[in-house]
Amino acid sequence: MTLAEFRTAVRREFGRDLEHMTPANVREFLDRIQEREAPVGERIHLDEPARSYESILKDFFRQVLEIPPEQAIIPLWLLAVELAFADLREHLAPQLERLFVQMGASGDE
């Protein structure tokens, strides 16, 4: 996927100013991009010598440094969005849980 194709896909999915981004549709978009890059049915061979999450991240960033900037933008953007929205879900989960508990409690009265 070229950078121009990626930009078009992102804007089509989330709007020109990314105004339609939500944790749910970000996850769906990331899943579709991953499927596009590794179609179902293809065997994936993992040759990952790293033994920790930190080592895997270091290896990813090392590899990204070695590719041309036009190619590096896509995996870096995808990782940043995934981490940002994963973090958002973790922060919102307790608040949403309290909200639903309160709604359930008020419905029981």
JOJO-V263948 format. One record per pair of residues at least 4 apart in sequence whose C-alpha atoms are under 8 Angstrom apart, sorted by sequence separation. I is the first residue (numbers start at 1). J is the second residue. If there is no record, write none. Layout:
i:I j:J
i:I j:J
//
This chain:
i:1 j:5
i:2 j:6
i:3 j:7
i:4 j:8
i:5 j:9
i:6 j:10
i:7 j:11
i:8 j:12
i:9 j:13
i:10 j:14
i:11 j:15
i:12 j:16
i:14 j:18
i:15 j:19
i:21 j:25
i:22 j:26
i:23 j:27
i:24 j:28
i:25 j:29
i:26 j:30
i:27 j:31
i:28 j:32
i:29 j:33
i:30 j:34
i:31 j:35
i:32 j:36
i:33 j:37
i:34 j:38
i:35 j:39
i:38 j:42
i:51 j:55
i:52 j:56
i:53 j:57
i:54 j:58
i:55 j:59
i:56 j:60
i:57 j:61
i:58 j:62
i:59 j:63
i:60 j:64
i:61 j:65
i:62 j:66
i:63 j:67
i:67 j:71
i:68 j:72
i:69 j:73
i:70 j:74
i:71 j:75
i:72 j:76
i:73 j:77
i:74 j:78
i:75 j:79
i:76 j:80
i:77 j:81
i:78 j:82
i:79 j:83
i:80 j:84
i:81 j:85
i:82 j:86
i:83 j:87
i:84 j:88
i:85 j:89
i:86 j:90
i:87 j:91
i:88 j:92
i:89 j:93
i:90 j:94
i:91 j:95
i:92 j:96
i:93 j:97
i:94 j:98
i:95 j:99
i:96 j:100
i:97 j:101
i:98 j:102
i:99 j:103
i:100 j:104
i:101 j:105
i:102 j:106
i:103 j:107
i:104 j:108
i:105 j:109
i:1 j:6
i:10 j:15
i:11 j:16
i:14 j:19
i:15 j:20
i:21 j:26
i:34 j:39
i:35 j:40
i:50 j:55
i:51 j:56
i:67 j:72
i:11 j:17
i:14 j:20
i:38 j:44
i:50 j:56
i:11 j:18
i:13 j:20
i:14 j:21
i:65 j:72
i:10 j:18
i:48 j:56
i:64 j:72
i:50 j:59
i:64 j:75
i:64 j:76
i:13 j:29
i:30 j:78
i:30 j:82
i:26 j:81
i:27 j:82
i:26 j:82
i:26 j:85
i:23 j:85
i:22 j:85
i:23 j:86
i:23 j:88
i:23 j:89
i:3 j:70
i:3 j:71
i:6 j:74
i:2 j:71
i:3 j:73
i:3 j:74
//
